[in-house]
Amino acid sequence: MPEALPRLTDEEQGILLGLARRSIAARLEGRPSPGPGDLPPRLRLDQGAFVSLHRGRILRGCVGMVAPAQPLAGTVEACAAAAATEDPRFDPLLPSELPGLTIEISALDAPFRVQDPLQIAIGVHGLMVAEGRRRGLLLPQVAVQQGWNVVTFLEETCLKAGLPSNAWRKGAVVEAFSAQVFSDADRALQ
């Protein structure tokens, strides 16, 4: 398994959550993104991430980048704005929805190829399944929220990719990744 990046501190998490909220507000108001500003070194490391937006318990958008193609702050900034307005599963957010919005960030560690389902830990790993042009990804928290075991998690990730549920047994490429997951709702409880 690849080595994980250092965990984000509470301060770094707060910076990312604030950046995500400002990025969403700018997009909804038709303004340019504010940019990340002066950042701690950890947030300038290239890292993949997903930003999930919720109103109450209802998902309103989720967009991410698996590959660490840019610094984490830039990834979060871009994904937050896209989750608010470009997730094809949802209507774009309205500016009036911003005050009640919960932002959840999943900072991804590098994926590794799964050779055996015993390598997958529920609540620790997210999954990606690929075969040909079909790809599906589920974040680590999804299996926990749904009460799935490893086999169900694999099957559901295959279905998300538009593949038969047993494709993971028949040659589809399965990769797992861990993530540091945090939200502004968690911070409000502290």
Backbone bond lengths (Angstrom), bond angles and torsions (degrees), N, CA, C in turn:
res aa  C-N    CA-C-N  psi(-1)  N-CA   C-N-CA  omega(-1)  CA-C   N-CA-C  phi
1 M - - - 1.453 - - 1.523 109.29 -
2 P 1.347 116.84 142.05 1.458 119.87 178.92 1.529 111.06 -67.14
3 E 1.313 115.22 155.49 1.454 120.17 179.15 1.523 109.49 -74.53
4 A 1.325 115.65 135.63 1.464 120.85 -179.32 1.528 109.92 -78.97
5 L 1.318 115.56 151.11 1.456 121.29 173.54 1.523 108.83 -70.36
6 P 1.336 117.74 159.75 1.470 119.16 176.68 1.528 110.43 -57.28
7 R 1.313 116.48 143.65 1.463 121.47 178.01 1.522 109.82 -63.78
8 L 1.304 115.63 148.24 1.453 121.59 178.22 1.524 109.95 -77.16
9 T 1.311 116.61 137.42 1.463 120.83 177.19 1.526 109.21 -76.40
10 D 1.328 117.14 168.30 1.465 120.86 175.92 1.525 110.57 -58.66
11 E 1.333 116.63 -40.08 1.464 120.35 179.84 1.527 110.63 -63.84
12 E 1.325 117.34 -44.72 1.466 120.78 179.52 1.528 111.52 -64.76
13 Q 1.325 116.63 -38.32 1.462 119.82 176.22 1.527 110.32 -61.63
14 G 1.322 116.42 -43.52 1.464 120.94 179.18 1.522 112.09 -61.75
15 I 1.322 116.44 -40.20 1.466 120.76 177.62 1.525 109.94 -61.74
16 L 1.344 117.05 -45.44 1.467 120.79 -179.38 1.528 111.92 -65.41
17 L 1.322 117.56 -41.28 1.463 120.09 179.09 1.531 111.00 -64.75
18 G 1.337 116.64 -40.48 1.464 120.09 177.15 1.521 111.82 -64.73
19 L 1.333 115.62 -41.49 1.461 120.83 178.02 1.526 110.49 -62.16
20 A 1.330 116.75 -43.05 1.466 120.61 178.83 1.526 110.99 -61.22
21 R 1.323 116.98 -45.42 1.471 120.54 -179.03 1.536 110.91 -64.42
22 R 1.322 117.52 -42.46 1.468 120.75 178.76 1.528 110.89 -65.20
23 S 1.326 116.43 -37.97 1.460 121.25 179.23 1.533 110.61 -65.25
24 I 1.322 116.70 -42.46 1.467 121.26 178.04 1.523 110.04 -63.89
25 A 1.337 116.69 -47.09 1.472 120.48 -179.25 1.531 110.30 -59.31
26 A 1.328 116.69 -44.18 1.467 119.88 179.56 1.520 110.57 -60.87
27 R 1.329 117.53 -44.73 1.472 120.82 -179.81 1.521 110.46 -62.12
28 L 1.335 117.64 -44.68 1.464 120.94 -177.34 1.521 112.14 -68.04
29 E 1.340 116.01 -27.10 1.466 120.34 -179.86 1.526 112.33 -94.84
30 G 1.346 117.25 2.21 1.453 121.07 178.33 1.517 113.81 72.50
31 R 1.334 117.06 23.02 1.463 121.49 178.32 1.526 109.14 -100.88
32 P 1.340 116.79 159.20 1.469 118.54 173.92 1.525 110.33 -65.81
33 S 1.311 115.88 152.50 1.457 120.96 177.87 1.518 109.55 -60.11
34 P 1.327 116.89 142.54 1.462 119.96 -176.01 1.525 113.90 -69.47
35 G 1.322 117.79 -17.77 1.463 120.89 -176.24 1.518 109.96 81.28
36 P 1.312 115.96 156.90 1.460 119.39 -173.54 1.526 114.47 -74.29
37 G 1.325 118.67 -21.14 1.458 119.65 -178.93 1.526 111.48 73.27
38 D 1.315 116.20 -159.61 1.465 122.49 -179.25 1.525 108.41 -76.20
39 L 1.318 117.16 124.82 1.458 121.01 -172.35 1.521 112.32 -123.27
40 P 1.331 116.60 150.48 1.460 119.63 169.53 1.530 109.41 -63.52
41 P 1.330 118.14 152.73 1.474 121.27 -177.65 1.531 113.80 -54.58
42 R 1.328 118.14 -36.43 1.469 120.69 -177.39 1.526 111.55 -59.74
43 L 1.328 117.95 -35.50 1.463 121.51 -177.26 1.528 112.42 -79.82
44 R 1.329 116.50 -5.75 1.459 121.10 177.19 1.526 111.55 -96.71
45 L 1.348 117.12 0.14 1.466 120.73 176.49 1.528 109.19 -79.34
46 D 1.331 116.61 140.43 1.463 120.47 177.39 1.523 110.06 -64.91
47 Q 1.329 116.09 129.70 1.463 120.67 -179.02 1.520 109.59 -161.23
48 G 1.333 115.65 141.67 1.453 121.23 174.01 1.516 110.73 -78.43
49 A 1.325 116.45 157.51 1.468 121.10 179.49 1.520 109.97 -161.82
50 F 1.312 114.91 159.24 1.459 123.45 170.78 1.514 108.04 -123.16
51 V 1.313 116.06 144.19 1.459 121.87 173.99 1.527 106.74 -119.51
52 S 1.336 115.40 122.47 1.469 122.48 178.73 1.522 108.15 -111.89
53 L 1.331 115.79 136.21 1.456 121.76 -179.23 1.523 109.14 -115.82
54 H 1.330 116.33 132.16 1.459 121.72 -179.05 1.525 110.24 -128.84
55 R 1.328 114.84 143.04 1.473 122.07 167.46 1.509 104.47 -114.88
56 G 1.338 116.08 109.29 1.453 119.53 -169.70 1.516 107.87 64.43
57 R 1.311 116.87 -127.20 1.468 120.79 178.08 1.523 112.32 -99.67
58 I 1.328 116.74 7.31 1.459 121.24 -175.11 1.531 110.05 -96.87
59 L 1.326 115.63 125.06 1.461 121.21 176.03 1.521 109.25 -67.80
60 R 1.348 116.39 131.51 1.470 121.54 179.48 1.522 112.70 -116.65
61 G 1.326 116.62 -5.26 1.454 120.03 177.86 1.518 109.90 169.18
62 C 1.324 115.33 146.65 1.457 120.62 176.97 1.524 107.65 -155.65
63 V 1.322 115.33 120.29 1.453 121.49 179.11 1.519 107.66 -138.60
64 G 1.329 115.68 143.04 1.451 118.41 179.10 1.506 112.87 -153.37
65 M 1.305 113.37 172.83 1.455 123.08 175.46 1.523 107.13 -129.95
66 V 1.324 116.83 120.20 1.459 121.00 -179.16 1.521 110.60 -76.40
67 A 1.310 116.19 -48.01 1.464 120.55 -176.32 1.526 110.01 -72.36
68 P 1.312 116.66 136.30 1.465 120.08 178.50 1.529 110.84 -76.36
69 A 1.325 116.49 77.13 1.467 122.06 -172.38 1.524 113.57 -90.86
70 Q 1.324 117.24 -11.23 1.459 121.03 -179.43 1.522 108.80 -157.27
71 P 1.330 117.72 170.23 1.467 119.33 178.34 1.535 111.19 -57.03
72 L 1.323 115.98 147.31 1.466 121.70 -176.48 1.525 111.69 -52.62
73 A 1.317 118.58 -43.15 1.468 120.28 -179.56 1.526 110.88 -59.26
74 G 1.311 117.97 -42.45 1.460 121.14 178.53 1.519 112.05 -66.97
75 T 1.331 116.18 -38.30 1.468 120.32 176.94 1.521 110.28 -61.21
76 V 1.336 116.72 -47.57 1.470 121.01 -179.45 1.524 110.56 -63.30
77 E 1.307 116.76 -43.44 1.464 120.74 -179.31 1.535 110.77 -59.62
78 A 1.324 116.88 -48.45 1.469 121.32 -178.74 1.524 111.77 -67.40
79 C 1.321 116.87 -43.20 1.469 120.38 -177.04 1.524 111.96 -69.48
80 A 1.329 117.51 -35.14 1.471 120.30 178.94 1.526 110.44 -63.30
81 A 1.324 116.61 -47.93 1.472 120.16 179.66 1.523 110.47 -62.73
82 A 1.329 116.39 -42.12 1.467 120.21 -179.70 1.528 111.55 -67.14
83 A 1.334 117.08 -38.74 1.469 119.76 179.15 1.530 110.70 -62.53
84 A 1.322 116.92 -33.18 1.464 120.87 -178.78 1.523 113.19 -74.47
85 T 1.331 116.80 -27.05 1.468 117.60 -171.16 1.525 115.73 -133.18
86 E 1.340 118.70 -12.56 1.461 119.70 -171.89 1.522 115.33 -120.59
87 D 1.333 119.26 -2.64 1.460 119.69 178.52 1.530 106.69 -68.55
88 P 1.342 117.69 114.75 1.469 119.67 -173.35 1.529 114.02 -66.06
89 R 1.313 117.92 -12.20 1.469 120.63 -179.91 1.527 112.64 -79.16
90 F 1.344 116.79 -13.11 1.466 120.54 -172.40 1.523 111.07 -134.44
91 D 1.322 116.05 153.06 1.463 120.47 168.73 1.525 107.83 -66.60
92 P 1.324 117.90 148.76 1.467 119.51 176.59 1.537 110.70 -57.92
93 L 1.315 115.24 147.88 1.458 119.67 176.02 1.517 110.34 -62.27
94 L 1.304 115.80 151.60 1.454 121.97 172.59 1.527 107.89 -98.74
95 P 1.322 118.47 149.31 1.464 119.69 178.08 1.534 112.93 -53.30
96 S 1.330 117.27 -32.72 1.467 120.70 -179.79 1.524 112.90 -67.21
97 E 1.346 117.84 -16.21 1.465 121.20 179.98 1.531 112.70 -84.44
98 L 1.316 117.46 -16.24 1.461 120.86 -174.95 1.530 113.75 -59.17
99 P 1.338 120.66 -44.23 1.470 118.58 -177.19 1.530 114.54 -59.93
100 G 1.317 118.95 -32.46 1.464 121.22 -179.29 1.515 114.06 -96.00
101 L 1.317 116.98 12.06 1.455 121.67 -174.17 1.526 111.40 -84.30
102 T 1.330 116.00 133.68 1.465 121.95 172.19 1.522 107.65 -102.77
103 I 1.319 115.54 130.93 1.467 121.80 -179.41 1.518 108.47 -108.68
104 E 1.334 115.36 128.30 1.465 121.59 176.96 1.528 107.81 -121.04
105 I 1.319 116.20 130.66 1.463 122.00 179.71 1.519 108.73 -115.46
106 S 1.318 116.20 132.76 1.467 123.24 173.82 1.524 106.62 -115.80
107 A 1.336 115.66 106.05 1.470 121.25 177.77 1.525 107.10 -87.24
108 L 1.333 117.30 116.16 1.460 122.40 -169.23 1.525 112.89 -89.53
109 D 1.322 114.37 139.65 1.459 120.50 168.07 1.529 107.38 -87.17
110 A 1.319 116.63 163.08 1.467 121.03 -178.32 1.533 110.02 -60.44
111 P 1.330 117.49 139.01 1.463 120.31 179.25 1.528 111.87 -74.86
112 F 1.331 114.60 158.09 1.465 121.41 174.78 1.523 108.23 -132.41
113 R 1.317 115.98 150.66 1.467 122.05 -179.51 1.525 109.29 -73.10
114 V 1.313 116.33 130.35 1.466 122.23 179.04 1.521 108.37 -88.97
115 Q 1.318 116.16 120.48 1.464 122.08 176.91 1.523 111.46 -98.33
116 D 1.338 115.73 -24.14 1.465 121.72 -175.16 1.524 107.66 -145.85
117 P 1.335 118.86 131.54 1.466 120.39 179.29 1.533 113.50 -55.37
118 L 1.337 117.39 -21.68 1.465 119.54 178.46 1.527 112.14 -66.60
119 Q 1.337 117.73 -13.31 1.466 121.63 176.51 1.530 111.90 -76.24
120 I 1.325 117.00 -13.38 1.467 121.91 -174.74 1.526 109.25 -94.08
121 A 1.330 115.76 127.12 1.463 121.54 176.49 1.530 108.53 -113.19
122 I 1.330 115.95 119.98 1.464 120.99 177.93 1.531 108.72 -62.12
123 G 1.327 115.81 134.13 1.460 120.95 -179.09 1.517 113.53 87.52
124 V 1.331 116.67 -12.07 1.465 121.29 178.68 1.523 110.27 -110.62
125 H 1.332 115.74 -43.01 1.465 120.22 -173.63 1.526 112.39 -109.10
126 G 1.329 114.57 142.74 1.444 122.62 164.74 1.516 106.63 -98.01
127 L 1.324 116.78 167.58 1.466 120.62 -176.86 1.520 111.60 -129.08
128 M 1.330 113.81 147.27 1.461 122.26 170.24 1.521 106.64 -128.29
129 V 1.319 116.08 134.34 1.461 121.81 176.57 1.526 106.90 -124.78
130 A 1.327 115.68 135.61 1.465 120.16 -179.63 1.513 109.70 -140.26
131 E 1.334 114.20 141.36 1.456 121.60 171.96 1.523 106.01 -152.98
132 G 1.317 115.15 119.26 1.463 118.60 -175.54 1.518 109.37 61.03
133 R 1.329 115.77 -129.44 1.473 120.33 -179.25 1.530 112.21 -91.30
134 R 1.292 117.19 -2.42 1.473 120.45 -178.48 1.525 110.11 -89.23
135 R 1.333 114.79 132.43 1.455 120.54 -179.01 1.522 109.20 -141.98
136 G 1.316 115.27 142.99 1.456 120.70 175.71 1.513 109.87 -140.03
137 L 1.315 116.36 146.34 1.458 121.94 -179.82 1.511 108.71 -139.61
138 L 1.325 115.50 136.29 1.462 121.86 171.50 1.521 108.08 -129.96
139 L 1.325 115.92 133.33 1.458 122.03 -179.29 1.529 110.99 -72.89
140 P 1.331 117.91 159.13 1.468 120.97 -176.83 1.529 113.62 -56.09
141 Q 1.328 117.55 -37.28 1.458 120.34 -175.28 1.524 113.46 -69.68
142 V 1.342 117.84 -18.87 1.468 120.91 -177.52 1.530 111.06 -64.80
143 A 1.327 116.80 -45.37 1.472 119.71 -179.03 1.524 111.00 -62.42
144 V 1.311 116.95 -37.65 1.467 121.19 179.07 1.526 109.43 -67.35
145 Q 1.332 116.66 -48.81 1.464 121.31 -178.67 1.523 112.16 -59.79
146 Q 1.339 116.80 -34.24 1.461 121.33 -177.32 1.526 113.09 -91.04
147 G 1.328 117.21 -9.56 1.469 120.74 -178.94 1.522 112.97 72.12
148 W 1.337 117.82 30.74 1.454 122.14 -176.69 1.521 111.84 -84.47
149 N 1.339 115.20 150.33 1.462 120.99 168.05 1.528 107.74 -91.01
150 V 1.332 117.44 -179.74 1.464 121.01 -175.35 1.528 111.62 -61.54
151 V 1.335 118.01 -44.28 1.467 120.28 -177.67 1.527 110.42 -63.76
152 T 1.321 117.42 -44.46 1.468 120.18 178.75 1.527 110.54 -63.01
153 F 1.327 116.81 -39.31 1.466 121.35 178.18 1.530 110.19 -60.92
154 L 1.309 116.96 -45.13 1.470 120.98 176.98 1.531 110.66 -61.74
155 E 1.322 117.13 -46.07 1.465 121.13 -179.21 1.527 111.39 -62.50
156 E 1.317 116.89 -44.03 1.466 120.41 -178.45 1.529 111.75 -67.35
157 T 1.333 116.93 -33.95 1.465 119.87 176.84 1.524 109.91 -67.96
158 C 1.338 117.25 -37.99 1.466 120.45 174.92 1.521 110.48 -61.72
159 L 1.329 117.02 -45.34 1.460 120.32 179.67 1.527 111.12 -62.54
160 K 1.333 116.95 -38.46 1.467 120.36 177.68 1.530 110.31 -60.90
161 A 1.336 116.62 -32.54 1.468 121.47 178.27 1.523 112.18 -78.14
162 G 1.325 117.38 -5.02 1.462 119.70 -176.98 1.517 112.13 80.65
163 L 1.324 116.55 21.67 1.465 122.74 -179.57 1.523 109.76 -107.20
164 P 1.332 117.42 163.32 1.463 118.81 171.88 1.530 109.33 -60.62
165 S 1.332 116.15 150.41 1.471 120.07 -175.75 1.528 113.37 -61.11
166 N 1.322 117.25 -22.98 1.472 119.86 -178.96 1.529 112.83 -97.36
167 A 1.320 118.60 11.73 1.473 121.24 -178.23 1.525 111.84 -58.46
168 W 1.319 117.63 -28.89 1.468 120.35 179.67 1.527 111.08 -65.57
169 R 1.331 117.13 -23.82 1.471 121.38 177.87 1.533 111.88 -86.74
170 K 1.344 116.73 -13.03 1.469 120.97 -171.21 1.520 113.35 -118.71
171 G 1.316 117.11 30.90 1.450 119.19 171.26 1.515 117.00 106.47
172 A 1.330 118.85 -7.59 1.466 118.57 175.66 1.534 108.40 -63.30
173 V 1.304 116.16 146.33 1.466 120.98 179.03 1.527 108.69 -79.22
174 V 1.323 116.07 125.54 1.464 121.93 178.38 1.519 108.33 -114.88
175 E 1.318 115.35 127.01 1.459 121.33 174.75 1.523 108.17 -124.77
176 A 1.322 115.26 149.47 1.458 121.56 176.93 1.516 108.63 -123.11
177 F 1.309 115.04 156.51 1.460 120.89 178.08 1.526 107.79 -149.69
178 S 1.303 116.21 152.69 1.456 120.08 172.12 1.518 107.93 -100.69
179 A 1.312 116.56 165.97 1.456 121.04 -178.54 1.521 109.60 -150.66
180 Q 1.301 115.04 148.00 1.461 120.93 170.04 1.517 105.54 -96.50
181 V 1.327 116.56 115.77 1.457 122.27 -173.24 1.531 109.28 -111.10
182 F 1.322 116.32 130.71 1.474 120.69 179.21 1.516 108.65 -152.08
183 S 1.326 116.01 156.39 1.466 120.29 -178.91 1.516 109.98 -143.64
184 D 1.325 114.40 163.92 1.456 117.23 176.61 1.527 110.67 -70.48
185 A 1.333 118.74 -22.81 1.467 121.04 174.46 1.524 110.58 -64.94
186 D 1.340 116.75 -40.74 1.475 120.86 177.64 1.521 109.75 -61.29
187 R 1.311 116.92 -41.77 1.465 121.72 -177.34 1.516 110.82 -66.49
188 A 1.345 117.11 -33.56 1.466 120.89 -179.91 1.530 111.03 -66.96
189 L 1.347 116.66 -26.40 1.461 121.25 -179.55 1.526 113.20 -81.36
190 Q 1.331 116.95 -15.23 1.457 120.21 -177.15 1.517 112.17 -78.84
